[in-house]
Amino acid sequence: MSELLSKRGIFDKDAAKAAGARTIIQGDTSNINDFNNLKYNWTTEYYRNALNNFWIPEEINLNQDVKDYRKLDQYEKHAFDRCISFLTYLDSIQSAYLPYIQNFITAPEVNMCLSIQNFQEQVHSQSYSYILDSIASPEERDRLLYLYKEDEFLLKRNRFVGDQYNDLVAHNDERSFMKALVASYILEGIYFFYGFSFFYNLSRIGKMPGTVQEIRYINRDEDTHLFVFRNMINDLRHERPDLFTEELKDYYRDILRQGVESEIEWGRYSVGNNIQGLNNNMIESYIYYLGNLRSTEIGMGYLFDHDQTEPQSMKWVAEYSDPNNVKSDFFEAKVTAYSKSSVFEDDL
């Protein structure tokens, strides 16, 4: 039997003051935010970067996108509609999931990070709404937001993540918490990154420039969210080795593999071989690579004996993901480099 999770209280006068006594879960906490007394020092790096990364979706001009969206061919539109619908779902479900897991996180500085992340997820949701409000009619917008109601494949994608989160709500035990944590790590580190790559490919062929710039800013935030979940999992590896026995590590690796395989299946369906600049082989290699990368980052080793390095065919993704690496018309130029500090370095 997996041990039930203890909910954190609001205030415990007897909670240990020393930072070293804190734990991510199953601890006691006073919930005092003491920025000079931290156990998880990586939270400071996240906090500073998150503040510096603030951005406003409406600052980005979408006039060209309104024209381009009507000119997308049937395959590009099929992919665009499904990718933006799926990404909207991912940010939306994170907005519900993050405050839920905060009920069980007993380190104040980690909860601080999750609170900031939740705010950013709301900004991302607003960004997608801004895009859809700009390029589509109200009827089209509502249809795309709830596209899973008519697209069974998209519903299947949504369920993969939602089922892991619902399992945590149903059981509230340590095993379901870890499964949900790994599922969120997949969401932040694989699903978002593949979804972004489709939009960057549109930029390569000169389409939807405003949408792509919105995605760049979202991508920059997601880099930091990935940083949070990677550190949470790695800290739990040291604090709770009983949650990382060989049997449980095999279980987590199975979840990661399922996430990779389901995303490859989604890539074949949503993009396939009919879009200039992308094909199934490129998509599969990239997603396998992301799976291997994310698995090694949390001490699980490689999931697959192939695609252990970034595929040459997808190296352009990193270049297009830089929010400051964009040319704009002088008369329409806006200040786009909101960040005053460099973003987190990732291995991509």
Salt bridges, closest charged atoms under 4 A:
ASP14 OD1 - LYS13 NZ 3.20
GLU76 OE1 - LYS207 NZ 2.86
ASP81 OD2 - LYS77 NZ 2.76
ASP91 OD1 - HIS124 ND1 3.25
GLU109 OE1 - ARG22 NH1 2.74
GLU121 OE1 - HIS124 ND1 3.46
GLU121 OE2 - HIS225 ND1 3.23
ASP133 OD1 - ARG141 NH1 3.07
GLU140 OE1 - ARG70 NH2 3.00
ASP142 OD1 - ARG141 NE 3.14
GLU150 OE2 - ARG143 NH2 3.09
ASP151 OD2 - ARG82 NE 2.68
ASP167 OD1 - HIS171 ND1 2.93
ASP167 OD2 - LYS179 NZ 3.06
GLU174 OE1 - ARG240 NH2 2.87
GLU188 OE1 - HIS225 ND1 3.86
ASP221 OD2 - HIS124 NE2 2.76
GLU222 OE2 - HIS124 ND1 3.09
GLU222 OE1 - HIS225 ND1 2.94
GLU239 OE2 - LYS39 NZ 3.24
ASP242 OD2 - ARG240 NH2 2.68
GLU246 OE2 - LYS249 NZ 3.52
ASP250 OD1 - ARG253 NH2 2.73
ASP254 OD1 - ARG257 NH1 3.16
GLU263 OE1 - ARG157 NH2 2.44
GLU265 OE2 - LYS156 NZ 3.42
GLU284 OE2 - ARG268 NE 2.87
GLU297 OE2 - ARG230 NH1 3.16
GLU297 OE1 - ARG294 NH1 3.32
ASP307 OD2 - HIS306 ND1 2.77
GLU310 OE1 - LYS315 NZ 3.36
ASP346 OD1 - ARG230 NH1 3.34
ASP346 OD2 - ARG294 NH1 3.42
